């Protein structure tokens, strides 16, 4: 059970103060208000999903942006809630990275920094933003035990907060990926005892060889690999490594980047920074910039007086403020939440729309235009009669109120049309992605074909969302066929249909003749045996069809 961090009441705040006995928080209680609701309440826990990161309450790619603290042992004066508040209020950070100073032998420079780390984490949680706990070392693999005990303690105390992200190793230098991976495989289980939150793993050569990690990924379902760059030094070659990793379908996280040279100094390289920023935007890569510091070097956002903004500071503030203008959590009400009654006219097409009750057997047809809410789509006359949903572009979605008697699999058959193909739909309920479907070209915007996907729908009332990861298709109707545990089966000869030919193939095989092209599809009742029961189930299903 995750603890909700929408700290909308003082009560909730006191509760977290009790859970985390950091007395430090308590004097701030009075300041907590409903306005503190931030990206974490909106997106939920961050989760690696293919080469993107999504949220546990938001099934589309999430990109969050913010700043990195400097080495705690050298710029500890910023490690407090005042800085967190300034970063959130003035810079509009959605994430902060805490670079806990750890030496090349893998030991914390100053044990006292952990207290400061905790107070920064508490402040970030109170602000409802994400916070990275970064084991900021160039030699962490030399001392896995130190990292294990540190992360175990932090995960125990903070792992239940969706806000928290664990970064195991800032930047390995000249060590092989297998060494880094071996280290990570020792530390990850310590965290997993308490938390399934996102874990970031640094990569060889100052976290540049993200491609090497992608070729030999870690066996854990919520890991992203770290890419660091400095715009004054790095360009297209390093982006190529990032692309290679993404093409291997792993999640990538830019937990640190600089506008300046790789030594942390020099002036802001605006041209190169813009190229990197647009590359990160197009790949939905989350990032933190180096650094919250007033050390006399180009990457510091604060000047010698400790508070005024440097060239880098002004630049970062501008970029982060611009991001805030379009950040989804600030601008888009959550689907399923009531739009503001003062400002939104009821949509005559969707008001009074009834919840579609799906039965536990047989088929139910849903007209695609009977959504209860949508974003970006339009209706048009359909060659199959009535209307269809059209003009679906990437990022558009439709949501349908459904009700399911018990959690079970349904085969969805979409009547879809696409002139040029490339469409990709993600189906989700309550923010959980249930499955995806590709829509290839059908030869025209009104040339309808049927495409199938099997989804396990949750019991009770829910909102089923069709989200266009890639647009360029129309939908006319969706047929739900209850499939119980047999949904994915049946297409034994893999010709794309469940038909009498499949029953013939299964029957022959049961009689000792011929092969099953897809033996898994022949296990219709999912009991891991293929026998006459499966044949009977298949025949019944064909009769129903
Ligand atoms: C740098 C600081 C610099 C300090 C040095 C110590 O900017 O003042 O003397 O650390 O090692 C990184 C590292 C980050 C570096 C930064 C700039 O993660 O710790 O900070 N950098 O060199 N990777 C690439 C660049």
Boltz pocket constraint, residues with backbone or C-beta under 6 A from the ligand:
constraints:
  - pocket:
      binder: B
      contacts: [[A, 170], [A, 171], [A, 206], [A, 228], [A, 230], [A, 256], [A, 261], [A, 262], [A, 263], [A, 264], [A, 265], [A, 290], [A, 295], [A, 297], [A, 299]]
      max_distance: 6.0
